[in-house]
């Protein structure tokens, strides 16, 4: 009975913490790189070549909610791959 209690109370390995830290740091760097206006302009060119009636940047040069969602999906996919 005592050996069972000792096995269940072990601390998680440091590997999990380093993996979480690496993912958080990678997400931070990707957000800094991909949240600029130039990245959204490139995204606008790509999306407008695929779909005609989608606005990523409106007439006032503001970034729309759809653009932020698409960029978040791109960052999530990149984080999932790495």
Secondary structure, 3 states (H helix, E strand, C coil): CHHHHHHHCCCCCHHHHHHHHHHHHHHHHHHHHHCCHHHHHHHHHHHHHHCCCCCCECCCCCECHHHHHHHHHHHHHHHHHC
